[in-house]
Amino acid sequence: MIGTWVSILPPLIAIVMVLVTKRVLLSLGSGILTAALLVASFGPVDTLKNIWSALTVSFWDGGALNTYNIFIMVFILFLGIITAFVSLSGGSRAFAEWAVRRIKTRRGAKLLTIILGILIFVDDYFNALAVGQIARPITDKHKISRAKLAYFIDSTSAPICVVSPISSWGAFLIGQLALILGTTAAVNYSPLSAFLMMAPMNFYVIATLAMVFFFAWTNIDFFEMKKHEDRAQKTGELFDPEKEIPGQLKEDFPEHGYGHVRDLIAPIVTLIVATLGMMVWTGYRASDSLSIWAIFENTDVPLSLVTGGTIGTILAAILYIAQMGRNETASYTLVGKAFTTGIKAMMPAILILVLAWGLTHLIGILETGPFLSSVVEQSNIPVNFLPVIMFVLAGLMAFSTGTSWGSFGILLPIAGTIMTNAAPELLLPALSAVLAGAVFGDHCSPISDTTILSSTGAGSNHIDHVATQLPYALMAATVATIGYLILGVTGSVWIGLVVVIILIIALFAFWTSRNKRVVEQPTVVE
């Protein structure tokens, strides 16, 4: 069953159940059970062992602590605690009031979120959680739904990281390109220059970022997103209170007016600076080089995150304790309550991540990704159609496995081998199509860790985020698919890019016209 069509059943079952039942933990658990049965060939004892392995792999893997996943989870808990202290100190309220006086429109609040998402580009995990902490008080005040905030966060984290050379993604991908380009004499550019040349070939990123700015500038929305936005503007409900919201504080703290903007800004800025500083330091120590590329290629992101989270949490606690001389509601009892409340708020996200990582572990054993890639290798597909095929396949793989990096690792070498032998002139477009497709699949997958963290950072229900973002991602993917098809047929990257730009402009014109007709329709009074 390993490496066969059966290997796609566990992720398929999990994804279908998520969309049907709206219960994430149950759906991920069903996927894990299915994968465990298949890996064990339905043997009961081995099945139980596989389930235990899936549930513990986030903490213990390969005979040692899984510090990568543990540090990510600890960082999430620290963010929950920082959020609690900022709320307890009145920092969220003060910052929201300060921001609303300066950012007076919903458009301004949405654009600020996007700009923050673009500026914090060093890592997608860091981006998703940090941007949410900063933007949420502002978008809440302007009645922007949490689902819309999650969409903005998710659509400016991975898409920016995948084209930015100074990021954890860029460093990883430049390293992958070095291995691919080092095996062929058909190309004469460096891995860094190849990475930079691939940016305008990433049609999905171009379409996604253009759409993000369009939906921020206008009040146009579709499908489930429109329902969330209409409810937020009409009733003030930013999310469904009956649904589980990771990161949502469920205990009220005493209301007071002693908070300052610094009570929110200082911990978050400290967290960002400390994390970036640790990324540079760990990268320098591992590479023993002052080259920015070498530093980011060797940086320890999880350790940097947990270090920044620790320092940010300590500062947030100190700022609250400093209020005790002037704030009669402040007490050491509430300090303990901030820790427990923050941890409780993040536990749903932690549980989802643990199960998602467990399912990804078993999917890796079943070799779901290699099976999907073998379908292309064994097919007699005309070489000009390979960029669009690679885009679609990478999307399916990332959607099924919940990991874009796993899709990179499997498909980039395959695309490189095929294209260097068959059509070297289409090597970079095919590699870029892999990157684009993997980000697309990651955006759509309910079992993706970046999707989970985006909903956590925004304080949105996870399924609401998946359901509202999916149509937008599919629109961008359709534009990208046509672009890669044109690129393959014409052999010109620029013609493909021009077609993508024309399609985006046509969509914007259509949506604007359609929205104008809807607004101008007269109301019938009976």
C-alpha positions in Angstrom: 0.0 0.0 0.0 3.0 2.3 0.5 3.6 4.5 -2.6 0.4 3.4 -4.3 -2.9 5.2 -5.0 -4.2 3.9 -1.6 -1.7 6.4 0.1 -3.9 9.3 -0.9 -6.9 8.0 1.2 -5.8 9.3 4.6 -5.4 13.0 3.6 -8.5 12.7 1.4 -10.6 11.3 4.2 -9.4 14.0 6.6 -10.0 16.9 4.2 -13.5 15.7 3.2 -14.5 15.2 6.8 -13.2 18.6 7.7 -15.4 20.2 5.0 -18.4 18.1 5.8 -18.4 17.9 9.6 -16.6 21.2 10.4 -14.9 19.3 13.2 -11.1 19.6 12.8 -9.9 17.3 15.5 -12.3 14.5 14.6 -11.4 14.8 11.0 -7.6 14.8 11.6 -8.1 11.9 14.0 -9.9 9.9 11.3 -7.1 10.6 8.8 -4.6 9.4 11.4 -6.6 6.2 12.1 -6.9 5.5 8.4 -3.2 6.0 7.8 -2.2 3.9 10.8 -4.3 1.0 9.5 -2.8 1.2 6.1 0.8 1.4 7.3 0.2 -1.6 9.6 -1.7 -3.5 6.8 -4.7 -3.5 9.2 -2.8 -5.3 12.0 -4.4 -4.2 15.3 -1.2 -4.1 17.4 0.9 -2.3 14.8 -2.1 0.1 14.2 -2.0 1.1 17.8 1.7 1.6 17.6 1.4 3.8 14.6 -1.3 5.9 16.3 0.9 6.4 19.3 3.8 7.3 17.0 1.7 9.9 15.2 0.5 11.5 18.5 4.0 11.6 20.0 6.1 12.5 16.9 5.6 16.2 17.7 7.4 15.7 21.0 9.8 12.8 20.4 11.2 11.7 17.1 14.2 9.6 16.0 15.1 8.8 19.6 15.4 12.5 20.6 13.2 15.5 21.6 11.6 17.0 18.5 12.8 20.5 19.5 11.6 22.0 16.2 7.9 21.3 16.8 8.2 21.8 20.6 9.7 25.2 20.2 6.9 26.2 17.7 4.3 25.1 20.2 6.0 26.9 23.1 6.1 30.1 21.0 2.4 29.8 20.3 1.7 29.5 24.1 3.9 32.6 24.7 1.9 34.6 22.2 -1.3 33.6 24.1 0.3 34.8 27.4 1.4 38.0 25.8 -2.1 38.6 24.4 -3.5 38.0 27.9 -1.1 40.5 29.6 -1.7 43.1 26.9 -5.4 42.8 27.5 -5.0 42.8 31.2 -2.8 45.9 31.2 -5.2 47.7 28.9 -2.7 47.8 26.1 -5.1 46.4 23.5 -7.7 48.9 24.3 -5.3 51.9 24.3 -3.7 50.8 21.1 -7.0 50.3 19.4 -8.2 53.8 20.5 -4.9 55.3 19.3 -5.0 53.5 16.0 -8.6 54.4 15.3 -7.9 58.1 15.7 -5.2 57.8 13.0 -6.6 55.0 10.8 -10.1 56.3 10.3 -11.4 53.9 7.6 -11.8 50.1 7.1 -9.7 50.4 4.0 -6.9 51.9 6.0 -7.1 49.1 8.5 -7.0 46.4 5.8 -4.1 48.0 3.9 -2.1 48.3 7.2 -2.6 44.6 7.8 -1.3 43.8 4.2 1.7 46.2 4.6 2.6 44.5 7.9 2.3 41.1 6.2 4.7 42.2 3.5 7.2 43.9 5.8 7.5 40.9 8.2 8.7 38.5 5.6 11.5 36.6 7.3 9.4 33.5 8.1 5.8 32.5 7.5 5.1 31.2 11.0 6.5 34.4 12.6 4.6 36.5 10.1 1.2 34.7 10.7 1.4 35.1 14.4 3.1 38.5 14.8 0.9 40.3 12.2 -2.2 39.0 13.9 -1.1 40.4 17.3 -0.5 43.8 15.9 -3.4 44.2 13.4 -6.2 42.5 15.4 -7.1 45.4 17.7 -7.3 47.8 14.7 -9.4 45.5 12.5 -11.6 44.7 15.4 -12.4 48.4 15.9 -13.2 48.8 12.3 -15.5 45.7 12.3 -13.4 43.6 9.9 -14.3 40.0 10.4 -11.6 37.6 11.8 -12.0 35.5 8.7 -11.0 38.4 6.5 -8.1 39.2 8.7 -7.0 35.5 8.5 -7.2 35.7 4.7 -5.0 38.8 4.6 -2.4 37.2 7.0 -2.3 33.9 5.1 -2.1 35.5 1.7 0.8 37.8 2.6 3.0 35.3 4.6 3.9 32.3 2.4 3.5 34.3 -0.9 6.0 36.9 0.2 8.4 34.4 1.9 8.5 32.2 -1.3 9.9 35.1 -3.4 12.0 36.8 -0.7 15.7 35.6 -0.7 16.2 37.1 2.8 13.8 34.6 4.6 13.9 31.1 6.0 12.0 30.0 2.8 14.4 31.8 0.5 17.5 30.3 2.2 16.0 26.8 1.9 15.0 27.2 -1.7 18.4 28.7 -2.7 20.0 25.7 -1.2 17.7 23.4 -3.2 18.5 25.3 -6.4 22.2 24.9 -5.7 21.8 21.1 -5.7 19.7 21.1 -8.9 21.8 23.6 -10.9 25.0 21.9 -9.8 24.1 18.8 -11.7 23.7 20.4 -15.1 25.9 22.4 -17.4 22.9 23.6 -19.5 22.5 26.7 -17.3 25.1 29.3 -16.3 23.5 31.3 -13.5 24.0 31.1 -9.7 21.3 29.7 -7.3 20.7 33.3 -6.0 20.3 34.8 -9.4 18.1 31.9 -10.5 15.9 32.5 -7.4 15.5 36.2 -8.2 14.7 35.4 -11.9 12.0 33.0 -10.8 10.0 35.7 -8.8 8.2 37.2 -11.9 7.4 33.6 -13.0 5.5 32.8 -9.8 2.1 33.6 -11.3 0.1 32.4 -8.3 1.9 34.8 -6.0 1.4 37.7 -8.4 -2.3 36.9 -8.7 -2.7 36.4 -4.9 -1.0 39.6 -3.9 -3.0 41.6 -6.5 -6.2 40.2 -5.3 -5.3 40.9 -1.7 -4.8 44.6 -2.4 -8.0 44.7 -4.5 -10.1 43.2 -1.7 -8.5 45.5 0.8 -9.2 48.6 -1.3 -12.8 47.7 -2.1 -15.6 46.4 -0.1 -16.2 43.6 -2.6 -16.4 40.0 -1.2 -17.9 36.7 -2.3 -19.5 33.5 -1.0 -18.7 32.7 2.7 -16.4 35.7 3.1 -19.3 38.1 2.2 -21.4 36.5 5.0 -18.7 37.1 7.6 -18.1 40.6 6.5 -21.8 41.5 6.3 -22.4 40.1 9.8 -19.4 42.0 11.2 -20.5 45.3 9.7 -24.2 44.9 10.6 -24.1 43.3 14.0 -20.5 43.8 15.2 -19.9 40.1 15.5 -16.4 39.5 14.1 -16.8 35.7 14.4 -19.3 33.1 15.4 -19.3 33.0 19.2 -20.5 29.4 19.2 -17.4 28.1 17.3 -14.0 27.3 18.7 -11.7 30.3 18.2 -7.9 29.6 18.9 -6.3 32.6 20.6 -9.6 34.0 21.8 -9.4 34.9 25.5 -12.5 33.5 27.2 -12.0 35.2 30.6 -12.7 38.9 31.1 -10.2 41.0 32.9 -11.1 44.2 35.0 -11.8 47.2 32.8 -9.6 50.2 33.5 -8.1 53.2 31.8 -4.5 52.8 33.0 -3.2 51.2 29.8 -0.9 52.8 27.3 0.0 52.1 23.7 3.4 51.0 24.8 1.8 48.1 26.8 1.1 46.5 23.4 3.8 47.9 21.2 6.7 47.3 23.5 6.2 43.5 23.9 5.5 42.9 20.2 8.4 45.0 19.0 10.7 43.4 21.5 9.5 40.0 20.4 10.2 40.9 16.7 13.6 42.4 17.4 14.7 39.6 19.7 13.5 36.9 17.2 15.3 38.6 14.3 18.4 39.0 16.3 18.4 35.3 17.3 17.9 34.3 13.7 20.9 36.3 12.7 23.0 35.0 15.6 22.1 31.3 15.2 22.6 31.6 11.4 26.0 33.2 11.9 27.1 30.6 14.5 26.0 27.7 12.3 27.6 29.1 9.1 30.5 31.0 10.5 29.9 33.5 7.8 28.8 37.1 7.6 27.0 36.5 4.3 23.3 37.2 4.7 22.4 34.3 2.5 24.5 31.9 4.5 23.0 33.3 7.8 19.4 32.7 6.7 20.2 29.3 5.2 21.5 28.1 8.5 19.3 30.0 11.0 17.4 28.2 13.7 13.9 29.5 13.3 12.2 27.6 16.2 14.9 28.5 18.7 14.8 32.1 17.6 11.0 32.2 18.0 11.0 30.7 21.4 13.7 33.1 22.5 11.8 36.1 21.2 8.6 34.8 22.8 10.3 34.4 26.2 11.7 38.0 26.2 8.4 39.4 24.9 6.4 37.6 27.6 8.8 38.8 30.4 8.5 42.4 29.2 4.6 42.2 29.0 4.5 40.8 32.5 6.9 43.6 33.8 4.8 46.3 32.1 1.6 45.0 33.9 3.3 44.6 37.3 4.6 48.2 36.9 0.9 49.4 36.9 0.4 48.1 40.5 1.3 51.4 42.0 -1.4 53.3 40.2 -3.9 50.7 39.1 -6.1 49.6 42.0 -7.4 46.5 40.0 -3.8 45.2 39.4 -2.8 42.2 41.5 -0.3 39.3 41.5 -3.3 36.9 41.3 -4.2 38.3 37.9 -0.6 37.7 36.8 -1.1 34.0 37.3 -4.5 34.2 35.6 -2.9 35.8 32.6 -0.6 32.9 32.2 -3.4 30.3 32.5 -5.8 32.2 30.3 -3.2 32.7 27.6 -2.3 29.0 27.6 -6.0 27.9 27.5 -6.6 30.2 24.6 -3.9 28.6 22.5 -4.6 25.0 23.4 -7.1 24.4 20.5 -4.4 25.5 18.0 -1.8 23.3 19.7 -4.1 20.3 19.5 -4.8 20.9 15.8 -1.1 21.3 15.1 -0.2 18.1 16.9 -2.7 16.0 15.0 -1.8 17.7 11.7 1.9 16.9 12.2 1.0 13.4 13.2 -1.0 12.9 10.0 1.8 14.4 8.0 4.2 11.9 9.6 2.1 8.9 8.6 1.5 10.3 5.1 5.3 10.5 4.8 5.6 6.8 5.6 2.9 6.0 3.1 4.8 8.0 0.5 1.8 9.9 -0.8 4.0 12.7 -2.3 6.3 10.3 -4.2 3.3 8.4 -5.6 1.8 11.7 -7.0 5.1 12.7 -8.5 5.6 9.3 -10.1 2.3 9.8 -12.0 4.0 12.6 -13.9 7.3 10.8 -14.4 5.6 7.8 -15.9 3.3 9.8 -18.2 4.3 10.7 -21.8 3.3 14.4 -21.4 4.6 17.0 -24.0 7.4 19.0 -22.4 5.7 22.3 -23.1 2.8 21.4 -20.8 5.1 20.4 -17.9 5.1 23.9 -16.2 1.3 23.8 -15.9 1.4 20.1 -14.9 3.9 20.9 -12.2 1.8 23.7 -10.9 -1.3 21.5 -10.6 0.7 18.5 -9.2 2.4 20.7 -6.6 -0.9 22.1 -5.6 -2.5 18.6 -5.2 0.6 17.4 -3.3 0.6 20.3 -0.8 -3.1 20.1 -0.4 -3.0 16.4 0.4 0.1 16.4 2.6 -0.4 19.8 4.3 3.2 20.9 3.6 4.6 23.1 0.9 8.2 22.4 2.0 7.6 18.7 1.6 6.3 19.3 -1.9 9.4 21.4 -2.7 11.7 18.7 -1.5 10.0 16.1 -3.7 9.1 17.9 -6.9 11.9 20.4 -7.4 14.5 17.7 -8.1 12.1 15.9 -10.4 11.2 19.0 -12.3 14.9 19.9 -12.5 15.9 16.5 -13.9 13.1 16.4 -16.4 13.6 20.0 -17.7 17.4 20.0 -17.9 17.2 16.9 -20.1 14.2 17.8 -22.2 13.9 21.6 -22.3 16.6 23.6 -20.4 14.9 26.9 -21.5 11.9 26.0 -19.4 13.8 24.9 -16.3 13.2 28.0 -14.3 9.5 28.4 -15.3 8.9 24.7 -14.3 10.7 25.2 -10.9 8.8 28.4 -10.3 5.5 26.5 -11.1 6.4 24.0 -8.4 6.8 26.8 -5.8 3.6 28.5 -6.9 1.6 25.3 -6.8 2.9 24.3 -3.4 1.9 27.7 -1.9 -1.5 27.3 -3.5 -2.1 23.8 -2.1 -0.8 25.0 1.3 -3.3 27.8 1.2 -6.3 25.5 0.5 -5.4 22.6 2.8 -7.2 22.5 6.2 -4.4 20.2 7.5 -1.6 22.7 6.7 0.3 24.1 9.6 0.6 27.6 8.1 -3.2 27.7 7.5 -3.7 26.7 11.2 -1.3 29.4 12.4 -2.9 32.0 10.2 -6.3 31.4 11.8 -4.7 31.3 15.2 -3.0 34.6 14.6 -6.2 36.2 13.4 -8.3 34.7 16.2 -10.5 33.1 13.6 -12.2 29.7 13.6 -10.0 27.4 11.5 -12.8 26.0 9.3 -14.2 29.5 8.7 -10.7 30.6 7.5 -10.4 27.6 5.1 -13.9 28.0 3.7 -13.6 31.8 3.2 -10.1 31.7 1.7 -10.7 28.7 -0.6 -12.7 30.5 -3.4 -10.1 33.4 -3.5 -7.2 30.9 -3.7 -9.0 29.0 -6.5 -9.5 32.2 -8.5 -5.8 33.1 -8.2 -4.9 29.5 -9.1 -7.1 29.6 -12.2 -5.3 32.7 -13.4 -1.9 31.1 -12.7 -2.9 27.9 -14.5 -3.8 29.8 -17.7 -0.6 31.8 -17.4 1.6 28.6 -17.2 -0.4 27.1 -20.0 0.3 30.1 -22.2 4.0 30.1 -21.1 4.4 26.5 -22.2 2.7 26.9 -25.5 4.6 30.1 -26.5 7.8 29.4 -24.7 7.8 33.0 -23.4 7.7 33.9 -19.7 6.8 37.5 -20.6 3.8 36.5 -22.7 2.6 34.3 -19.9 3.0 37.2 -17.4 1.2 39.7 -19.6 -1.7 37.2 -20.0 -1.8 36.9 -16.2 -1.9 40.7 -15.7 -4.6 41.1 -18.3 -6.7 38.3 -16.7 -6.3 40.0 -13.3 -7.4 43.4 -14.6 -10.3 41.8 -16.4 -11.4 40.1 -13.2 -11.1 43.3 -11.2 -13.2 45.2 -13.8 -15.8 42.5 -13.9 -16.1 42.3 -10.1 -16.2 46.1 -9.8 -18.9 46.4 -12.4 -21.0 43.6 -10.9 -20.7 45.1 -7.4 -21.8 48.5 -8.8 -24.9 46.9 -10.4 -25.8 45.2 -7.2 -25.4 48.4 -5.1 -27.4 50.5 -7.6 -30.4 48.0 -7.7 -33.4 49.9 -6.4 -35.0 48.5 -3.2 -38.6 47.3 -3.8 -40.9 48.5 -1.1 -44.1 46.5 -0.7 
